């Protein structure tokens, strides 16, 4: 690999590591026994998962001058990106249901 590709690959690995950390924080927060998922906690979870998805997009930007490596990297991260996107959609749906549920109980 050329020095520029090596630097891009190091950035890629760092961003993937950050994404894993953000997703782990989200899972830990959601799985705490007996914890109620407050609005602030839900907002944090949404931010962490969204950030993980953004990290994936940023990864491929470092390879813009090398289409072969970019294609390989993009292929390796595509499934993770799809799963992360689905997770974010579910989390957003859950958050919006909580808002509707809370407004229903507080209106009475």
CNS distance restraints for C-alpha pairs under 8 A (distance, minus, plus):
assign (resid   1 and name CA) (resid   5 and name CA) 5.83 0.50 0.50
assign (resid   1 and name CA) (resid   6 and name CA) 6.14 0.50 0.50
assign (resid   2 and name CA) (resid   6 and name CA) 6.27 0.50 0.50
assign (resid   3 and name CA) (resid   7 and name CA) 6.23 0.50 0.50
assign (resid   4 and name CA) (resid   8 and name CA) 6.21 0.50 0.50
assign (resid   5 and name CA) (resid   9 and name CA) 6.02 0.50 0.50
assign (resid   5 and name CA) (resid  62 and name CA) 7.89 0.50 0.50
assign (resid   5 and name CA) (resid  63 and name CA) 6.84 0.50 0.50
assign (resid   5 and name CA) (resid  66 and name CA) 7.85 0.50 0.50
assign (resid   6 and name CA) (resid  10 and name CA) 6.21 0.50 0.50
assign (resid   7 and name CA) (resid  11 and name CA) 6.29 0.50 0.50
assign (resid   8 and name CA) (resid  12 and name CA) 6.06 0.50 0.50
assign (resid   8 and name CA) (resid  59 and name CA) 7.97 0.50 0.50
assign (resid   8 and name CA) (resid  62 and name CA) 5.00 0.50 0.50
assign (resid   8 and name CA) (resid  63 and name CA) 6.39 0.50 0.50
assign (resid   9 and name CA) (resid  13 and name CA) 6.17 0.50 0.50
assign (resid   9 and name CA) (resid  62 and name CA) 7.89 0.50 0.50
assign (resid  10 and name CA) (resid  14 and name CA) 6.24 0.50 0.50
assign (resid  11 and name CA) (resid  15 and name CA) 6.13 0.50 0.50
assign (resid  11 and name CA) (resid  59 and name CA) 7.15 0.50 0.50
assign (resid  11 and name CA) (resid  62 and name CA) 7.77 0.50 0.50
assign (resid  12 and name CA) (resid  16 and name CA) 6.18 0.50 0.50
assign (resid  12 and name CA) (resid  59 and name CA) 4.89 0.50 0.50
assign (resid  12 and name CA) (resid  60 and name CA) 7.60 0.50 0.50
assign (resid  12 and name CA) (resid  62 and name CA) 7.78 0.50 0.50
assign (resid  13 and name CA) (resid  17 and name CA) 6.13 0.50 0.50
assign (resid  14 and name CA) (resid  18 and name CA) 6.20 0.50 0.50
assign (resid  15 and name CA) (resid  19 and name CA) 6.13 0.50 0.50
assign (resid  15 and name CA) (resid  55 and name CA) 5.64 0.50 0.50
assign (resid  15 and name CA) (resid  56 and name CA) 7.28 0.50 0.50
assign (resid  15 and name CA) (resid  58 and name CA) 7.89 0.50 0.50
assign (resid  15 and name CA) (resid  59 and name CA) 6.64 0.50 0.50
assign (resid  16 and name CA) (resid  20 and name CA) 6.21 0.50 0.50
assign (resid  16 and name CA) (resid  55 and name CA) 7.01 0.50 0.50
assign (resid  16 and name CA) (resid  56 and name CA) 7.08 0.50 0.50
assign (resid  16 and name CA) (resid  59 and name CA) 7.89 0.50 0.50
assign (resid  17 and name CA) (resid  21 and name CA) 6.24 0.50 0.50
assign (resid  18 and name CA) (resid  22 and name CA) 6.17 0.50 0.50
assign (resid  18 and name CA) (resid  52 and name CA) 7.26 0.50 0.50
assign (resid  18 and name CA) (resid  55 and name CA) 7.73 0.50 0.50
assign (resid  19 and name CA) (resid  23 and name CA) 6.17 0.50 0.50
assign (resid  19 and name CA) (resid  49 and name CA) 7.95 0.50 0.50
assign (resid  19 and name CA) (resid  51 and name CA) 7.20 0.50 0.50
assign (resid  19 and name CA) (resid  52 and name CA) 4.26 0.50 0.50
assign (resid  19 and name CA) (resid  53 and name CA) 7.51 0.50 0.50
assign (resid  19 and name CA) (resid  55 and name CA) 6.41 0.50 0.50
assign (resid  19 and name CA) (resid  56 and name CA) 7.75 0.50 0.50
assign (resid  20 and name CA) (resid  24 and name CA) 6.04 0.50 0.50
assign (resid  20 and name CA) (resid  52 and name CA) 7.40 0.50 0.50
assign (resid  21 and name CA) (resid  25 and name CA) 6.23 0.50 0.50
assign (resid  22 and name CA) (resid  26 and name CA) 6.37 0.50 0.50
assign (resid  22 and name CA) (resid  48 and name CA) 5.07 0.50 0.50
assign (resid  22 and name CA) (resid  49 and name CA) 6.50 0.50 0.50
assign (resid  22 and name CA) (resid  51 and name CA) 7.46 0.50 0.50
assign (resid  22 and name CA) (resid  52 and name CA) 6.28 0.50 0.50
assign (resid  23 and name CA) (resid  27 and name CA) 6.25 0.50 0.50
assign (resid  23 and name CA) (resid  48 and name CA) 6.56 0.50 0.50
assign (resid  23 and name CA) (resid  49 and name CA) 5.95 0.50 0.50
assign (resid  23 and name CA) (resid  52 and name CA) 6.93 0.50 0.50
assign (resid  24 and name CA) (resid  28 and name CA) 6.07 0.50 0.50
assign (resid  25 and name CA) (resid  29 and name CA) 6.11 0.50 0.50
assign (resid  25 and name CA) (resid  45 and name CA) 7.78 0.50 0.50
assign (resid  25 and name CA) (resid  48 and name CA) 7.62 0.50 0.50
assign (resid  26 and name CA) (resid  30 and name CA) 6.20 0.50 0.50
assign (resid  26 and name CA) (resid  44 and name CA) 7.88 0.50 0.50
assign (resid  26 and name CA) (resid  45 and name CA) 5.09 0.50 0.50
assign (resid  26 and name CA) (resid  48 and name CA) 6.64 0.50 0.50
assign (resid  26 and name CA) (resid  49 and name CA) 7.16 0.50 0.50
assign (resid  27 and name CA) (resid  31 and name CA) 6.00 0.50 0.50
assign (resid  28 and name CA) (resid  32 and name CA) 6.19 0.50 0.50
assign (resid  29 and name CA) (resid  41 and name CA) 7.56 0.50 0.50
assign (resid  29 and name CA) (resid  45 and name CA) 7.67 0.50 0.50
assign (resid  30 and name CA) (resid  35 and name CA) 7.98 0.50 0.50
assign (resid  30 and name CA) (resid  37 and name CA) 7.16 0.50 0.50
assign (resid  31 and name CA) (resid  35 and name CA) 7.98 0.50 0.50
assign (resid  37 and name CA) (resid  41 and name CA) 5.83 0.50 0.50
assign (resid  37 and name CA) (resid  42 and name CA) 6.17 0.50 0.50
assign (resid  38 and name CA) (resid  42 and name CA) 6.09 0.50 0.50
assign (resid  39 and name CA) (resid  43 and name CA) 6.09 0.50 0.50
assign (resid  39 and name CA) (resid  95 and name CA) 7.99 0.50 0.50
assign (resid  40 and name CA) (resid  44 and name CA) 6.22 0.50 0.50
assign (resid  41 and name CA) (resid  45 and name CA) 6.21 0.50 0.50
assign (resid  42 and name CA) (resid  46 and name CA) 6.13 0.50 0.50
assign (resid  42 and name CA) (resid  95 and name CA) 6.65 0.50 0.50
assign (resid  43 and name CA) (resid  47 and name CA) 6.16 0.50 0.50
assign (resid  44 and name CA) (resid  48 and name CA) 6.12 0.50 0.50
assign (resid  45 and name CA) (resid  49 and name CA) 6.18 0.50 0.50
assign (resid  45 and name CA) (resid  91 and name CA) 7.94 0.50 0.50
assign (resid  46 and name CA) (resid  50 and name CA) 5.96 0.50 0.50
assign (resid  46 and name CA) (resid  88 and name CA) 6.69 0.50 0.50
assign (resid  46 and name CA) (resid  91 and name CA) 6.74 0.50 0.50
assign (resid  46 and name CA) (resid  92 and name CA) 7.00 0.50 0.50
assign (resid  47 and name CA) (resid  51 and name CA) 5.92 0.50 0.50
assign (resid  48 and name CA) (resid  52 and name CA) 6.23 0.50 0.50
assign (resid  49 and name CA) (resid  53 and name CA) 6.39 0.50 0.50
assign (resid  49 and name CA) (resid  84 and name CA) 6.92 0.50 0.50
assign (resid  49 and name CA) (resid  87 and name CA) 7.69 0.50 0.50
assign (resid  49 and name CA) (resid  88 and name CA) 6.10 0.50 0.50
assign (resid  50 and name CA) (resid  54 and name CA) 6.28 0.50 0.50
assign (resid  50 and name CA) (resid  88 and name CA) 6.70 0.50 0.50
assign (resid  51 and name CA) (resid  55 and name CA) 6.10 0.50 0.50
assign (resid  52 and name CA) (resid  56 and name CA) 6.55 0.50 0.50
assign (resid  52 and name CA) (resid  84 and name CA) 7.48 0.50 0.50
assign (resid  53 and name CA) (resid  57 and name CA) 6.77 0.50 0.50
assign (resid  53 and name CA) (resid  81 and name CA) 6.25 0.50 0.50
assign (resid  53 and name CA) (resid  84 and name CA) 6.27 0.50 0.50
assign (resid  53 and name CA) (resid  85 and name CA) 6.77 0.50 0.50
assign (resid  54 and name CA) (resid  58 and name CA) 6.27 0.50 0.50
assign (resid  55 and name CA) (resid  59 and name CA) 6.20 0.50 0.50
assign (resid  56 and name CA) (resid  60 and name CA) 7.24 0.50 0.50
assign (resid  56 and name CA) (resid  77 and name CA) 7.02 0.50 0.50
assign (resid  56 and name CA) (resid  81 and name CA) 6.65 0.50 0.50
assign (resid  57 and name CA) (resid  61 and name CA) 7.07 0.50 0.50
assign (resid  58 and name CA) (resid  62 and name CA) 7.37 0.50 0.50
assign (resid  59 and name CA) (resid  63 and name CA) 7.98 0.50 0.50
assign (resid  60 and name CA) (resid  64 and name CA) 7.13 0.50 0.50
assign (resid  60 and name CA) (resid  70 and name CA) 5.86 0.50 0.50
assign (resid  60 and name CA) (resid  73 and name CA) 6.71 0.50 0.50
assign (resid  60 and name CA) (resid  74 and name CA) 6.32 0.50 0.50
assign (resid  63 and name CA) (resid  67 and name CA) 6.87 0.50 0.50
assign (resid  63 and name CA) (resid  69 and name CA) 6.58 0.50 0.50
assign (resid  63 and name CA) (resid  70 and name CA) 5.08 0.50 0.50
assign (resid  64 and name CA) (resid  70 and name CA) 6.70 0.50 0.50
assign (resid  66 and name CA) (resid  70 and name CA) 6.10 0.50 0.50
assign (resid  67 and name CA) (resid  71 and name CA) 5.97 0.50 0.50
assign (resid  68 and name CA) (resid  72 and name CA) 6.39 0.50 0.50
assign (resid  69 and name CA) (resid  73 and name CA) 6.08 0.50 0.50
assign (resid  70 and name CA) (resid  74 and name CA) 5.90 0.50 0.50
assign (resid  71 and name CA) (resid  75 and name CA) 6.05 0.50 0.50
assign (resid  72 and name CA) (resid  76 and name CA) 6.31 0.50 0.50
assign (resid  73 and name CA) (resid  77 and name CA) 6.35 0.50 0.50
assign (resid  74 and name CA) (resid  78 and name CA) 5.89 0.50 0.50
assign (resid  75 and name CA) (resid  79 and name CA) 7.84 0.50 0.50
assign (resid  77 and name CA) (resid  81 and name CA) 6.05 0.50 0.50
assign (resid  78 and name CA) (resid  82 and name CA) 6.23 0.50 0.50
assign (resid  79 and name CA) (resid  83 and name CA) 6.23 0.50 0.50
assign (resid  80 and name CA) (resid  84 and name CA) 6.01 0.50 0.50
assign (resid  81 and name CA) (resid  85 and name CA) 5.97 0.50 0.50
assign (resid  82 and name CA) (resid  86 and name CA) 6.14 0.50 0.50
assign (resid  83 and name CA) (resid  87 and name CA) 6.09 0.50 0.50
assign (resid  84 and name CA) (resid  88 and name CA) 6.15 0.50 0.50
assign (resid  85 and name CA) (resid  89 and name CA) 6.24 0.50 0.50
assign (resid  86 and name CA) (resid  90 and name CA) 6.26 0.50 0.50
assign (resid  87 and name CA) (resid  91 and name CA) 6.10 0.50 0.50
assign (resid  88 and name CA) (resid  92 and name CA) 6.01 0.50 0.50
assign (resid  89 and name CA) (resid  93 and name CA) 6.09 0.50 0.50
assign (resid  90 and name CA) (resid  94 and name CA) 6.07 0.50 0.50
assign (resid  91 and name CA) (resid  95 and name CA) 6.08 0.50 0.50
assign (resid  92 and name CA) (resid  96 and name CA) 6.18 0.50 0.50
assign (resid  93 and name CA) (resid  97 and name CA) 6.21 0.50 0.50
assign (resid  94 and name CA) (resid  98 and name CA) 6.26 0.50 0.50
assign (resid  95 and name CA) (resid  99 and name CA) 6.45 0.50 0.50
assign (resid  96 and name CA) (resid 100 and name CA) 6.38 0.50 0.50
assign (resid  97 and name CA) (resid 101 and name CA) 6.01 0.50 0.50
assign (resid  98 and name CA) (resid 102 and name CA) 5.94 0.50 0.50
assign (resid  99 and name CA) (resid 103 and name CA) 6.12 0.50 0.50
assign (resid 100 and name CA) (resid 104 and name CA) 6.17 0.50 0.50
assign (resid 101 and name CA) (resid 105 and name CA) 6.45 0.50 0.50
assign (resid 102 and name CA) (resid 106 and name CA) 6.13 0.50 0.50
assign (resid 103 and name CA) (resid 107 and name CA) 6.02 0.50 0.50
assign (resid 104 and name CA) (resid 108 and name CA) 7.07 0.50 0.50
